[in-house]
């Protein structure tokens, strides 16, 4: 799993920071969280092929989170995108997508699957599930949670001890099924172990609320807004945002392993103040930069 931060600014982009967009690559899946203006160009600079995008998860329809969508779709259509692009968002997303296609002229259209999400698990396969929960920003808005399924892995030393050959027998054990070999019944727990799946949480444009904790619970990586420092907590609450300190409080209480701060106000020429603000509460924290990558 690789996470690439394509944009880390808030409403106003800067010379160093594009509007918000985060790309999670997992096997054949490419999941884009939000799509700020200029996101398709950020993909090119990052060296990521645009057709790798399979799903777009929109937190809400404020312009800095969605203005890149028409351009991205237009470019994909010019590249003969062969898949079906899945777009998920809060209630009202279908209507807004229809209006977008009324506003812009697309010479070619790609296959789209647009779905509105309320709360809970909205996608699941054998490898992972996606969850969404409403946040509080004055409009319909969602935070997202990527949960990798637990994996049963083979303990090589124990397999050798039982002399089990490579092939379907090991496959059965990995499926949590017992086998018989050389007259012995071998249970999965005898030769395999469970590796817990990774969890990635995405929280932005909200005041600190109960669902923030639900999204961030036990996250290996919590990606969370830090629009302002705690010095501007009143301004933060007025505009429905979180401070860096509040993001750290969330990470701490939710038992997250690592906190990455994003969505910075353009007033900050650098993020040192924001990082220090969070580090007073939670040690394992960094401020994201455009094109930063994290492997999980």
C-alpha positions in Angstrom: 0.0 0.0 0.0 1.3 3.4 -0.9 -0.2 6.8 -0.1 0.8 9.8 -2.2 -0.2 13.4 -1.0 -1.0 15.2 -4.3 -2.4 18.3 -2.6 -2.1 19.6 1.0 -3.4 23.1 1.0 -6.9 24.2 2.0 -9.2 26.6 0.1 -6.4 28.7 -1.4 -3.5 27.0 -3.2 0.1 28.3 -2.7 3.3 28.1 -4.8 4.2 25.0 -2.9 0.8 23.4 -2.2 -2.0 22.4 -4.4 -5.6 22.0 -3.3 -6.4 18.8 -1.4 -6.1 15.3 -2.9 -4.7 12.1 -1.5 -4.1 8.9 -3.6 -4.0 5.4 -2.0 -2.6 2.7 -4.3 -3.4 -0.9 -3.3 -2.8 -3.7 -5.8 -5.0 -3.0 -8.8 -7.0 -0.4 -6.9 -6.3 3.4 -7.0 -8.4 5.3 -4.5 -8.4 9.1 -4.7 -9.6 11.0 -1.6 -11.0 14.3 -2.8 -10.0 16.0 -6.1 -9.0 19.7 -5.7 -8.3 21.9 -8.7 -5.2 20.8 -10.6 -5.2 17.3 -9.3 -4.6 15.7 -12.7 -1.5 17.8 -13.1 -0.3 16.6 -9.7 -0.6 13.0 -10.9 1.7 13.8 -13.8 4.3 15.5 -11.6 4.1 12.6 -9.2 4.7 10.1 -12.0 1.4 8.3 -11.4 -0.6 7.2 -14.4 -4.0 8.8 -14.3 -5.9 5.6 -15.4 -4.7 4.0 -12.2 -7.6 5.8 -10.5 -10.5 3.3 -9.9 -12.4 5.0 -7.2 -12.9 8.7 -6.1 -14.1 9.4 -2.6 -15.4 12.9 -2.2 -15.7 14.2 1.3 -18.0 17.1 0.3 -18.7 19.5 -2.6 -16.8 22.6 -1.5 -14.8 23.8 -4.5 -11.3 23.1 -3.1 -12.3 19.4 -2.8 -14.0 18.9 -6.1 -13.0 21.5 -8.7 -10.4 19.0 -10.2 -13.1 16.5 -11.0 -14.2 17.8 -14.5 -10.7 18.0 -15.8 -9.7 14.6 -14.5 -12.7 13.0 -16.1 -12.1 14.8 -19.4 -8.5 13.7 -19.5 -9.4 10.1 -18.7 -11.9 10.2 -21.6 -9.2 11.3 -23.9 -7.0 8.4 -22.8 -9.8 5.9 -23.7 -10.2 4.9 -20.0 -11.5 1.4 -20.3 -12.7 0.8 -16.7 -15.8 2.0 -14.9 -14.8 4.9 -12.6 -16.6 4.7 -9.3 -17.4 8.0 -7.6 -18.7 8.1 -4.0 -19.8 11.1 -2.1 -22.4 12.4 0.3 -26.1 12.9 -0.4 -26.5 15.2 -3.3 -23.5 13.9 -5.3 -25.6 12.4 -8.1 -27.4 15.7 -8.7 -24.2 17.7 -8.6 -22.5 15.3 -11.1 -25.5 15.7 -13.4 -25.1 19.5 -13.2 -21.4 19.2 -13.9 -22.1 17.4 -17.2 -24.7 20.1 -18.0 -22.1 22.9 -17.4 -19.2 21.4 -19.3 -19.1 19.9 -22.8 -17.4 16.5 -22.8 -16.6 15.2 -26.3 -16.3 11.7 -25.0 -17.7 10.2 -21.8 -16.3 7.4 -19.8 -18.3 4.9 -17.9 -19.2 6.2 -14.4 -20.8 4.6 -11.4 -21.9 7.4 -9.1 -23.1 6.4 -5.6 -24.3 8.4 -2.6 -23.1 7.2 0.8 -24.7 7.7 4.1 -22.9 5.8 6.9 -21.0 2.5 7.5 -19.5 0.1 5.0 -20.2 1.0 1.4 -17.7 -1.2 -0.4 -16.2 -4.6 0.4 -14.2 -7.3 -1.4 -11.9 -10.1 -0.3 -9.0 -7.7 0.4 -10.4 -4.6 2.0 -13.5 -2.6 2.9 -14.4 1.1 2.7 -16.4 2.9 5.4 -17.8 6.4 5.6 -19.3 8.4 8.5 -20.9 11.9 8.5 -18.8 14.8 9.9 -19.8 18.3 10.9 -19.0 21.2 8.5 -22.4 22.9 7.9 -23.0 20.9 4.7 -23.3 17.2 3.8 -19.8 15.8 4.4 -18.1 12.4 5.0 -14.9 11.1 6.5 -13.5 7.8 5.2 -11.9 4.7 6.5 -9.9 2.1 4.5 -9.7 -1.2 6.3 -7.5 -4.0 4.9 -8.7 -7.5 5.8 -6.6 -9.7 8.1 -4.3 -12.1 6.3 -3.4 -15.6 7.4 0.3 -16.2 6.6 2.4 -19.3 6.5 5.1 -19.8 9.2 7.9 -21.2 7.0 9.7 -22.9 9.8 6.6 -24.7 11.1 5.7 -25.8 7.5 9.1 -27.4 7.1 8.7 -29.1 10.5 5.6 -30.9 9.1 7.3 -31.4 5.7 4.1 -30.0 4.0 4.9 -29.4 0.3 4.0 -26.2 -1.6 0.6 -26.5 -3.3 -3.1 -26.9 -2.5 -2.6 -28.1 1.1 -0.9 -24.9 2.1 -3.7 -23.0 0.3 -6.3 -24.8 2.4 -4.4 -23.9 5.6 -4.3 -20.2 4.5 -8.1 -20.5 4.1 -8.3 -21.5 7.7 -9.2 -25.1 6.9 -7.5 -28.2 8.6 -5.7 -30.8 6.5 -4.5 -34.3 6.9 -0.9 -35.1 5.8 1.3 -38.2 6.6 -1.5 -39.5 8.8 -1.6 -36.4 10.9 -4.4 -33.8 11.2 -2.9 -30.3 11.0 -4.8 -27.3 12.1 -4.3 -23.9 10.5 -3.0 -22.4 13.8 -0.3 -25.1 13.9 1.5 -23.7 10.9 0.1 -20.2 10.2 -0.5 -16.9 11.9 -2.8 -13.9 11.5 -1.3 -10.6 10.3 -3.7 -7.7 11.0 -4.7 -5.6 8.1 -3.8 -2.0 7.9 -6.2 0.9 8.6 -6.1 4.3 7.0 -8.4 7.1 8.1 -9.2 10.3 6.3 -10.7 13.2 8.2 -11.0 16.8 6.9 -13.2 19.9 7.0 -15.0 19.2 10.3 -15.1 20.2 13.9 -14.0 17.5 16.3 -17.0 15.2 16.7 -17.9 11.6 17.7 -17.6 10.2 14.2 -14.0 11.5 14.0 -13.1 9.0 16.6 -15.0 6.2 14.9 -13.1 6.9 11.7 -9.7 7.2 13.4 -10.0 4.3 15.8 -6.8 2.1 15.8 -5.7 3.6 12.5 -2.2 2.8 11.3 -2.3 6.1 9.5 -4.6 9.0 10.4 -4.7 11.7 7.7 -6.3 14.6 9.3 -6.8 18.3 8.6 -4.9 21.0 10.6 -6.2 24.1 8.9 -5.2 26.3 11.8 -3.0 26.3 14.9 -4.6 26.3 18.4 -4.0 30.1 18.5 -6.8 30.4 16.1 -9.2 27.9 17.7 -12.1 30.4 17.6 -11.6 31.0 13.9 -11.3 27.3 13.4 -14.7 26.6 15.1 -16.3 29.5 13.2 -15.5 28.0 9.8 -16.0 24.3 10.8 -12.4 23.2 10.9 -10.0 21.5 13.3 -6.7 22.8 14.7 -3.5 20.9 14.7 -3.8 20.4 18.4 -7.3 18.9 18.0 -6.1 16.6 15.4 -3.4 15.4 17.8 -6.0 14.9 20.5 -8.0 12.8 18.1 -5.0 10.7 17.2 -4.2 10.2 20.9 -7.7 9.2 22.0 -8.4 7.0 19.0 -5.1 5.1 19.5 -3.8 5.9 16.0 -0.2 4.9 15.3 0.8 7.8 13.0 -0.7 11.2 12.3 -0.2 13.1 9.1 -1.5 16.6 9.0 -3.0 18.1 5.8 -5.3 20.9 4.6 -3.2 23.9 5.8 -4.4 27.5 5.6 -2.4 29.5 3.1 -1.6 31.9 5.9 1.2 29.6 7.1 4.4 30.1 5.1 5.7 26.9 6.7 4.1 24.2 8.9 6.5 24.3 11.9 4.0 26.0 14.2 1.3 23.5 13.3 3.6 20.5 13.8 4.8 21.7 17.1 1.2 22.4 18.1 0.3 18.8 17.5 3.5 17.3 18.9 2.7 18.7 22.3 -0.1 16.1 22.4 1.0 13.3 20.0 4.6 12.4 19.2 4.3 10.5 15.9 3.2 13.3 13.7 4.4 15.0 10.5 3.0 17.7 8.2 2.4 16.4 4.7 4.0 18.1 1.7 2.8 17.8 -1.9 4.2 14.6 -3.5 5.2 13.0 -0.2 4.7 9.2 -0.2 4.2 6.8 2.7 4.4 3.0 2.4 2.4 0.8 4.7 
